[in-house]
Amino acid sequence: MMLKKGGIINFLFFAIFTLELMKIFNCSMRTFSSYFRFLLIGAIWFFLGSYIIAQTNHINLQKETEQIINFLEYSQQKENHPPNYYKGEWPSYIENIKTIPLLGKKGKKAYDSNCMVSASIFVILAEYYIQHPDNNKIKDILYKAIGNFEYYRIGEAFHFWHELERTEHLQKGRHKRDPKKYRQRRANVFYYKSQFINAMMNLAPDSDDAANVWLSYYLFNKIFKTDSLIIPDSPGKYLDEYSDINRENIHFYNFFKRHGKETGAFLTWMKEEKKLNLFRIFPGKDFYIPFGVNDIDAVVNANIVYSLKKMQDTLYPSYQKAMDFINYCFETNKYQSAGNYYPTKYNLHYITCKAFCSGCTGLEKSLQYIYSQLKSQQLENGSYPCQIKNNELQASIFALNSMIYLKKSGYKGLEENINKVFDFVFSKKLSDKNKIWWTGGIYFSGGTFVRKSHVWKSDAYTTALVLEAVSNYYE
């Protein structure tokens, strides 16, 4: 595998060195010149071998990195074909991995244009470019991607989905006569059959979508040396308005999972929350908060904390409260349930370690738990377990990135674990001509009742995570 490319060369050097050693000790006299010859030859072979191995690894790594970037360039949409797909985005798919009442049978799957997947890939590529500013291909990819996010804009925030006309199978006479009046936020290809479920999909804008796009705009302005992309004067203040404080409600998922009340952390949905009553459980004409009650999600909070730190806007109370909430989830062993919309194991580990490495020092308490779990939970084949069947690769890639960020943060003793999971991950790569990529695992889901069954996957996002791991490991 990629961390063991020098194995054959090492063996050859060892064989030659052994032969020389045998010649020396077969001499009739163990003279000073014989020992000197031994030391000199050993030193030459050692340094020459190390240099050649390092160069071989560098060449192969460079080639694989280029092939990953080639795939991300290839998979990016090159033109608009609304409502099927849009220029600049990366493909993702909604999939039912179980049969779900009102949502469809197991295996139902369709392309999806959404803000979160493309913004997540954009941030990874932008940060890669900042580390490697001579890579013009990445710069071109970023330029093509940035305009796509305006489709999701709603005021200063950003929505998860496009605003589209009502799906054709639900249109009635009034919808056809005045289609603009009945536009809503919804999936562009995956059709929800019932009127009720379709209305539920007209969701309120959410916090980590907004934070991710704001960070994308911030990084774009930095890379292209412009201020043309406008973000709020204070994203932190904007998000602080939607925090878990002075609320009359608590989401049933947070209640039963004992995630706490009045945590002060960021809420998921950016909409004014009113006291719950029977009517607010059901969707109306306005944007919908699922089940009428806002919730707290640790991965959402970690995404926001990371974005705010990168944008240098960390003065508001919810920033620290969000880190306290994340620490609480690790301290009380609730980390697996803490991501309502992010069910893949080690996702929270990944973004928490990444945020700490970027300067979110308030997350330091979580790192000791993460370190212990990653050291002890690795399987014999180098992978990491996941509670969702056939999702071990995605969990392992999150774990890999987590350990690399831990290592960058000063944690020792992870080299063997990193090598083993690198081997596992690269054993799963797919290739075609000058491209390599990985099959997408579960990035996020519909949460609560469909947390592990109605999910989003993206080959491009999973592949971008591998690029992040490789880049940071060899930084």
Rosetta blueprint (number, residue, H / E / L):
1 M L
2 M H
3 L H
4 K H
5 K L
6 G L
7 G H
8 I H
9 I H
10 N H
11 F H
12 L H
13 F H
14 F H
15 A H
16 I H
17 F H
18 T H
19 L H
20 E H
21 L H
22 M H
23 K H
24 I H
25 F H
26 N L
27 C L
28 S L
29 M L
30 R L
31 T L
32 F H
33 S H
34 S H
35 Y H
36 F H
37 R H
38 F H
39 L H
40 L H
41 I H
42 G H
43 A H
44 I H
45 W H
46 F H
47 F H
48 L H
49 G H
50 S H
51 Y H
52 I H
53 I H
54 A H
55 Q H
56 T H
57 N H
58 H H
59 I H
60 N H
61 L H
62 Q H
63 K H
64 E H
65 T H
66 E H
67 Q H
68 I H
69 I H
70 N H
71 F H
72 L H
73 E H
74 Y H
75 S H
76 Q L
77 Q L
78 K L
79 E L
80 N L
81 H E
82 P L
83 P L
84 N L
85 Y E
86 Y L
87 K L
88 G L
89 E L
90 W L
91 P L
92 S E
93 Y E
94 I E
95 E E
96 N E
97 I L
98 K L
99 T L
100 I E
101 P L
102 L L
103 L L
104 G E
105 K L
106 K L
107 G L
108 K L
109 K E
110 A E
111 Y E
112 D E
113 S L
114 N L
115 C H
116 M H
117 V H
118 S H
119 A H
120 S H
121 I H
122 F H
123 V H
124 I H
125 L H
126 A H
127 E H
128 Y H
129 Y H
130 I H
131 Q H
132 H L
133 P L
134 D L
135 N L
136 N H
137 K H
138 I H
139 K H
140 D H
141 I H
142 L H
143 Y H
144 K H
145 A H
146 I H
147 G H
148 N H
149 F H
150 E H
151 Y H
152 Y H
153 R E
154 I E
155 G L
156 E L
157 A E
158 F E
159 H L
160 F L
161 W L
162 H L
163 E E
164 L E
165 E L
166 R L
167 T L
168 E H
169 H H
170 L H
171 Q L
172 K L
173 G H
174 R H
175 H H
176 K H
177 R H
178 D L
179 P H
180 K H
181 K H
182 Y H
183 R L
184 Q E
185 R E
186 R L
187 A L
188 N L
189 V L
190 F L
191 Y L
192 Y L
193 K L
194 S L
195 Q H
196 F H
197 I H
198 N H
199 A H
200 M H
201 M L
202 N L
203 L E
204 A L
205 P L
206 D E
207 S H
208 D H
209 D H
210 A H
211 A H
212 N H
213 V H
214 W H
215 L H
216 S H
217 Y H
218 Y H
219 L H
220 F H
221 N H
222 K H
223 I H
224 F L
225 K L
226 T L
227 D L
228 S L
229 L L
230 I L
231 I L
232 P L
233 D L
234 S L
235 P H
236 G H
237 K H
238 Y H
239 L H
240 D H
241 E L
242 Y L
243 S E
244 D L
245 I L
246 N L
247 R L
248 E L
249 N L
250 I L
251 H L
252 F H
253 Y H
254 N H
255 F H
256 F H
257 K L
258 R L
259 H L
260 G L
261 K L
262 E L
263 T L
264 G L
265 A L
266 F E
267 L L
268 T L
269 W E
270 M L
271 K L
272 E L
273 E L
274 K L
275 K L
276 L L
277 N L
278 L H
279 F H
280 R H
281 I H
282 F L
283 P L
284 G L
285 K L
286 D L
287 F L
288 Y E
289 I L
290 P H
291 F H
292 G H
293 V L
294 N L
295 D L
296 I L
297 D L
298 A H
299 V H
300 V H
301 N H
302 A H
303 N H
304 I H
305 V H
306 Y H
307 S H
308 L H
309 K H
310 K H
311 M L
312 Q L
313 D L
314 T L
315 L L
316 Y L
317 P H
318 S H
319 Y H
320 Q H
321 K H
322 A H
323 M H
324 D H
325 F H
326 I H
327 N H
328 Y H
329 C H
330 F H
331 E H
332 T L
333 N L
334 K L
335 Y L
336 Q L
337 S L
338 A L
339 G L
340 N L
341 Y L
342 Y L
343 P L
344 T L
345 K L
346 Y L
347 N H
348 L H
349 H H
350 Y H
351 I H
352 T H
353 C H
354 K H
355 A H
356 F H
357 C H
358 S L
359 G L
360 C L
361 T H
362 G H
363 L H
364 E H
365 K H
366 S H
367 L H
368 Q H
369 Y H
370 I H
371 Y H
372 S H
373 Q H
374 L H
375 K H
376 S H
377 Q L
378 Q L
379 L L
380 E L
381 N L
382 G L
383 S L
384 Y L
385 P L
386 C L
387 Q L
388 I L
389 K L
390 N L
391 N L
392 E H
393 L H
394 Q H
395 A H
396 S H
397 I H
398 F H
399 A H
400 L H
401 N H
402 S H
403 M H
404 I H
405 Y H
406 L H
407 K H
408 K H
409 S L
410 G L
411 Y L
412 K L
413 G L
414 L L
415 E H
416 E H
417 N H
418 I H
419 N H
420 K H
421 V H
422 F H
423 D H
424 F H
425 V H
426 F H
427 S H
428 K L
429 K L
430 L E
431 S E
432 D E
433 K L
434 N L
435 K E
436 I E
437 W E
438 W L
439 T L
440 G L
441 G L
442 I E
443 Y E
444 F E
445 S E
446 G L
447 G L
448 T H
449 F H
450 V H
451 R L
452 K L
453 S L
454 H E
455 V E
456 W E
457 K E
458 S L
459 D H
460 A H
461 Y H
462 T H
463 T H
464 A H
465 L H
466 V H
467 L H
468 E H
469 A H
470 V H
471 S H
472 N H
473 Y H
474 Y L
475 E L
